[in-house]
Amino acid sequence: MQVLEAAVATNPWPLRRERAAELAARYPHAAEMLRLYQALTAVQEAAYLAYFPPPLAGEGQGGGIVAFAVENVVPGVIDVTVELGPRALHDGVIALYASANLEELIQRWLDQEPLNPFETYLARASSSPLLEGITPHADPPPIGGRELEMAGSRTRCPNCAGLPQLSYFAVSGEALVSGPRYLVCSRCATNWVFSRMLCAGCGESNGTKLPIFQEQERFPHVRVDGCQTCQKYLLTFDLRRDTRAVPVVDEIAALPLDLYARDQGLTKIAPNLMGN
């Protein structure tokens, strides 16, 4: 059976880092962002290992994360972004670091308040590994029954109420049997079972309003799942087609599919860490 990246709960960053290096060599169009992401994983891994279990667990998802992120994570994120990021991102985070109230910025991200792209990047890169470390990852519900039906229609993360970043089809472990579909939270990386036949943005169930776009030659394991009702989309990864895929990393390389979806008038449910 495929060992999902999401299941490497003790430390998922080495696998992400390895996949980022692999994809940077394969996809020149995404190499700069993948190298930046590869460097960020080292900063995030160190933060994750230092914060888990969280020193202020009794206080919940508030000041503990904010204070730790500002003091211990933000400087490293700034350093690798200045060194490896594209010029616009480089300039944007420097301006934020010099002028923004970083505690307030990260708290606003935790509260899911609107932020501009540079603010979102800095707050998310610095805080999401801490959320990932302290959020309890619920086991998938048993197959069958009302519990699965309810879980399969949940368009928000059951742990932190975050928006879904992407979806993937797991490998079932049985020949000719497809695995369940999971959504992955854009904030804490929790995975939860979701129906194959619903829009992850609005819950639309009419198949005629749920277009699918694919580019088989370059991205045979990725597709765009769109919705004509809410005009949203996300990328879905089929781990049966590429057993080495790490969805949160492969999504960065799949930028051409994001651009195509935008050309169709669709907006991503939740942009990834790199803003796509």
Residue pairs with C-beta under 8 A, 6 or more apart in sequence:
1 171
1 172
1 173
2 170
2 171
2 173
2 179
2 239
2 243
4 170
4 191
4 239
5 12
5 15
5 16
5 19
5 246
5 247
5 248
6 12
6 137
6 182
6 184
6 189
6 191
8 15
9 137
11 45
11 48
11 49
12 132
12 189
13 41
13 42
13 44
13 45
13 48
13 129
14 41
14 45
15 246
16 37
16 41
16 246
16 248
16 249
17 38
17 41
17 42
17 45
19 244
19 245
19 246
19 249
19 250
20 34
20 35
20 37
20 38
20 41
20 249
20 252
21 34
21 38
22 244
23 30
23 34
23 249
23 250
23 252
23 253
24 30
24 31
24 34
24 35
24 38
25 31
26 253
27 34
27 253
29 255
29 256
30 252
30 253
30 255
32 84
32 85
32 86
33 86
33 252
33 255
33 274
34 249
34 252
34 253
35 84
36 80
36 81
36 84
36 85
36 274
37 249
37 252
37 273
37 274
39 80
39 83
39 84
40 77
40 80
40 81
40 125
40 273
42 80
43 73
43 76
43 77
43 79
43 80
43 125
44 73
44 125
44 128
44 129
45 129
46 76
47 68
47 69
47 72
47 73
47 76
47 126
47 129
47 130
48 129
48 130
48 132
48 133
50 72
51 68
51 72
51 129
51 130
51 133
51 134
52 133
52 134
53 133
53 134
54 64
54 65
54 68
54 130
54 133
54 134
55 64
55 68
56 63
56 64
56 68
57 64
57 134
61 110
61 131
61 134
61 160
62 107
62 110
65 106
65 110
65 127
65 130
65 131
65 134
66 103
66 106
66 107
66 110
66 127
67 103
68 130
69 106
69 126
69 127
69 130
70 102
70 103
70 106
70 126
73 125
73 126
73 127
73 129
73 130
74 97
74 102
74 122
74 126
77 93
77 122
77 125
77 126
78 93
78 94
78 97
78 122
81 89
81 90
81 93
81 121
81 125
82 90
82 93
82 94
85 93
89 118
89 121
92 117
92 118
92 121
93 118
93 121
93 122
95 118
96 102
96 105
96 118
96 119
96 122
97 122
100 119
105 115
105 119
105 122
105 123
106 123
106 126
106 127
108 115
108 119
108 123
109 115
109 119
109 120
109 123
109 124
109 127
110 127
110 131
112 161
112 162
115 123
117 271
117 275
120 271
120 275
121 273
121 274
121 275
124 187
124 273
125 273
128 187
128 188
128 189
128 273
131 160
131 187
131 188
131 189
132 188
132 189
135 159
135 160
135 188
135 190
136 159
137 159
137 190
137 191
138 158
138 159
138 190
138 192
140 151
140 180
140 182
140 191
140 192
140 193
141 147
141 148
141 151
141 193
142 148
143 180
148 193
151 158
151 192
151 193
151 194
152 193
152 194
152 195
152 198
153 194
153 195
153 198
153 203
154 183
154 192
154 194
155 164
155 183
155 194
155 198
155 199
155 200
155 201
155 202
155 203
156 162
156 163
156 164
157 163
157 164
157 183
157 185
157 187
157 188
157 190
157 192
158 190
158 192
159 185
159 188
159 190
160 185
160 187
160 188
160 190
162 185
162 186
162 187
162 188
162 190
162 270
163 185
163 186
163 187
163 269
163 270
164 183
164 184
164 185
164 186
164 194
164 200
164 234
164 269
164 270
165 183
165 184
165 185
165 186
165 234
165 248
165 251
165 269
165 270
165 272
166 183
166 184
166 234
166 235
166 236
166 237
166 247
166 248
166 251
166 272
167 181
167 182
167 183
167 184
167 194
167 200
167 225
167 234
167 235
167 236
167 237
168 181
168 182
168 184
168 236
168 237
168 238
168 239
168 245
168 247
169 178
169 179
169 180
169 181
169 182
169 236
169 237
169 238
169 239
169 240
170 179
170 180
170 181
170 182
170 239
171 179
171 239
171 240
171 243
172 178
172 179
172 180
173 179
178 240
179 239
179 240
180 193
181 193
181 194
181 195
181 196
181 236
182 191
182 192
182 193
182 194
183 191
183 192
183 194
183 200
184 190
184 191
184 247
184 248
185 191
185 192
186 270
186 272
189 248
194 200
197 205
197 207
197 210
198 204
198 205
199 205
199 209
199 210
199 225
199 227
199 229
199 230
199 232
200 225
200 232
200 234
200 269
201 227
201 230
201 232
201 233
201 234
201 269
202 227
202 229
202 230
202 232
204 210
204 227
204 228
204 229
204 230
206 229
209 227
209 228
209 229
210 225
210 226
210 227
210 228
211 224
211 226
211 228
211 264
212 223
212 224
212 225
212 226
213 223
213 224
213 226
213 257
213 260
213 261
213 264
214 222
214 223
214 224
215 222
215 256
215 257
215 260
218 256
219 253
219 254
219 256
219 257
220 241
220 242
221 237
221 238
221 239
221 241
221 242
221 245
221 250
222 235
222 236
222 237
222 238
222 250
222 254
222 257
223 235
223 236
223 238
223 257
224 233
224 234
224 235
224 236
224 257
224 260
224 261
224 266
225 233
225 234
225 235
225 236
226 232
226 233
226 261
226 264
226 266
227 233
227 266
231 265
231 266
231 267
232 266
232 267
232 268
232 269
233 261
233 266
233 267
233 268
233 269
234 268
234 269
234 270
235 251
235 254
235 257
235 258
237 245
237 247
237 250
237 251
239 245
239 247
242 250
248 272
251 272
252 272
252 273
252 274
252 276
255 276
258 268
258 276
261 268
268 276
